[in-house]
Amino acid sequence: MEEGILNLVKKVLGYNSDVTAFDQDIIMFTNSVLNILTDIGVGPSDGFRIEDDTATWEDFLGTNKRLEMCKSFVYIKVRLQFDPPQVASAVAALEKIAEEYMTRIQWIVNYPDPVLTEDGGV
């Protein structure tokens, strides 16, 4: 069984799954970012939220491998809200990466079928 979104976000933030003191904060920020993605066409059209560690990435993203970067986008945006780096250049770097991911995710949503070349590559 796939590990839940909450525990995976906590892992990236540096918390073990058994540390629950910040779960409500992390859930709130994660849901905000998932709503951003839903607004641009990722995930279920009627919205999506996590309430605990039972919701998985497959529940949100389905099986579209091209949307894997959504996971990194969520991690970065939650990090910036929940535990931002104390160095301005680190914050700026994360914001730049998140902006690039957002652009690429929007491209994937707007152009779901990649254009293949004659040799089968993209």
N, C-alpha and C positions, 0 to 999 in steps of 0.2 A: 504494500500500500504506500502511496506517495505521501511524503511528509506534508503537513499543513502549511499554508502560507504564513500564518503567524509565527510558527517556530522557525521557519526559514528566514523571515525578516529579523527575528530576534537573534539568530545565529550571526547574520551579517553585522548586526549592531554590537555583537560581542557578548550576548547573553545566552546562557544555557536554557533549554526548554523548561527546566524545572524552576527557573526564576520567574515568578509571576507578578512581582511588585509593580511592574510597568506595563502589564498587558493591556489595560484599558487605554492608556496613552498611545501605545503602539497600534492598537486596533483602530483608534480614532484617526490617527495620521494615515495608516494604511488604507482605510476606507476612503479618505479624502482623495488619495492618489488614484485608487481604483476608479473613483467617480470621474476624475479627470480623463482617464483612459476610456471609460464608458462614453463620455461626452464626445470623443473623437471616433467612436465606432468599434472599440475593442470590448470584448466580453458580451454577456447577454444584453440584449437591447432594452430589457426592462430594468437594468441595473444589477448591481452585485455588491454584497458586503460580507465581511467576515465578522463573526461574533465570538469565535473561539478558534481552536486549532483544527477544526474538522474540514474547513474549506481548503481545497488544493488549487494549485495553478491550473491543472487540467479543468477543474470546475469553471474557472474564469476564462482561460484562453482556449479551451478545447484542445485540439491536437495540431494546431497550426504552428509548425516549427519556426516559421518566419517571425513569429511574435515573441520569441524567447527573450529578446532585449527588453520586453515589458517588465520582466522580473528585475533586471538591473535598474531600470527607470524607477520602479517602486522603491527599491532599496535606497537609491540615492535621494529621492524626494523625501522619504521618511527620515533618513539620516539628517537631512538639512533642517527638518522641522523638529525632530525629537532630540538630536544630539549633534548640533552643528560643530564643525571644527572651529577651534579658537583662532585660527590663522586665516586672515582674509584671502590670501592667495589660494588656500585649500578650498574655501567656500566657493571662490570664483571658478576654480577648476571643476568642482562637482556641478555647479550650475551650468557650465559650458557643456559638460558631458550630457547632462539631463536634457539640455536644449537640443543637442544633436540627436539623442535617442528619440525625443518627441518628433522631430522632423522626419526621421526614418520610419517611425511607427505610423505617422500620418501617411507617408508614402505607401507603406504596405497596405494600410486600410483602403486607401483610394485606388490603388493598383494591385489588387490581390493576386493576380496571375502574372508572374515574372515573364518578361519577354525572353524567349529562348533563342539562342543562335543556332546555326545549322548543326554545330557539333554537340548540341544539347546543353551548353553552358548558358549562364545568364549574361 
